[in-house]
Amino acid sequence: MKLKDINLKNIFVLFASAFIIVSCESYFEDTDNADPNAPISVPIDVALPAIELAIVDSKGGLYSNFNTMFIQHVEGVERQWESFNKYDIQPVRFNQPWTQMYEKVFTELRVVNKEATDDGLNHYLGIAKTLEAYALMMVTDVFGDVPYTQAGLGQETPSPIYDSQNTVLYPAIRTLLTDALVLFDSSAGALTPGSDDVIYGGNIAKWKLAAHSILARYYLHLGDNANALAEAKMGLASRGDNMGFTYPGSGNDAPWYGFNTEREGDLEFHPTLRGIMQGLNDTDRLGVLDVTFNASHPYFTNNQREDLISYREMQFIIAETSTDPAEKHTAYLNGIRASFEEIGLSTTEYNTYVAQTSVDPGARSLTMDQIMTQKYIGMFVQPEAFSDWRRTGIPALTPVTGTSIPRRWYYPENEYLFNDNAPDRDDDLLFQRVGWDN
């Protein structure tokens, strides 16, 4: 029996325990004994859900924790996180997310790409290329230049070179996505993705929407507003199109729930975000989000949905990049409405909020500051909000300590120790800019 014929919940049970982050040790475990350059060949419909879940878990785990702590969605208040909140972070803290992406995603994708290419499985290959583009953007956006062209090649390349974000990595992202769109319009081949695709269940029409949406984010990072707008319009058209995964709970829990259960009190809602929302009378969303971070939090549930990219993000991209006041205004309101729906609030509560002129001044008076402030709120604990802040500087934030807010991550300690091509150590790296952050 093919894995795609197995119940979706069973697929999750098979793979999720390897990835979900639920304790202090697993958040910062050192995986030196694993060989990230040693892919294991498994059937493509077995490998796919493991790769998808690894990306979802990573995005909802430390990528969310660190990125949104830096931009003051959440605040580190206890144990290690109190120090991290003050930017006292060592490279060893980034071993786990680096290894997760290289060992469980990039290395395994090489195997999937080869098998799908050799067997003419066009839709599997299109999905793999879309996932690779998403994962590559996720990694390079926080680390800058990283190994890619030589990564996952086994012992023949134990010290892969670091590729340039500007000249290699970002062009590769675009190529992966444009290739994926061509593949999605081709015949599936002998094997068709089904329930083994835990993101879209083999729905290729939605994968096409996702590829366009990732391209919209890509162009936005590069400051190409015209192409970002065009791709966003071809992207996710409703919340039902969101690219993500809903955790079943019952021990297979969403990352934030796992963190709050095992590390209760370490991270909490940030006073900066609270102050911005209070100034806009954003009481209903505060009532859901600004609650003690523990197992009873109304948004961080054990069966929370974790979206990699969302309809509300596309609407805010349209609002930011459109030159048509009516289009900009409609997309802006759509983004806010979707953010209310995301956390379980009703149209009535949304209507009350946008009735304020401070929130909705009308199409002709809408400012970039209002758009990006609402996106900042609406993208609560989404790692992409860190990229938005780096691009725009909105909202204006005050460093917790010193004169600068981090703009990237340190390279992991394991790279300094074991990769001969790793960059030299730089104690100020946390505050330097990645290639597109100009």
Secondary structure, 3 states (H helix, E strand, C coil): CCHHHCCHHHHHHHHHHHCCCCCHHHHHCCCCCCCCCCCCCCCHHHHHHHHHHHHHHHHHHHHHHHHHHHCCCEEECCHHHHHHHCCCCCHHHHHHHHHHHHHHHHHHHHHHHHHHHHHCCHHHHHHHHHHHHHHHHHHHHHHCCECCCCCCCHHHCCCCCCECHHHHHHHHHHHHHHHHHHHHCCCCCCCCCCCCCCCCCCCHHHHHHHHHHHHHHHHHHCCCHHHHHHHHHCCCCCHHHCEEEECCECCECCHHHHHHHHCCCCEEECHHHHHHHHHCCCHHHHHHHCCCCCCCCCCCCCCCEEEEECHHHHHHHHHHHCCCHHHHHHHHHHHHHHHHHHCCCCHHHHHHHHCCCCCCCCCCCCCHHHHHHHHHHHCCCCCHHHHHHHHHCCCCCCCCCCCCCCCCCCCCHHHHHHCCCCCCCCCCHHHCCCCCCC
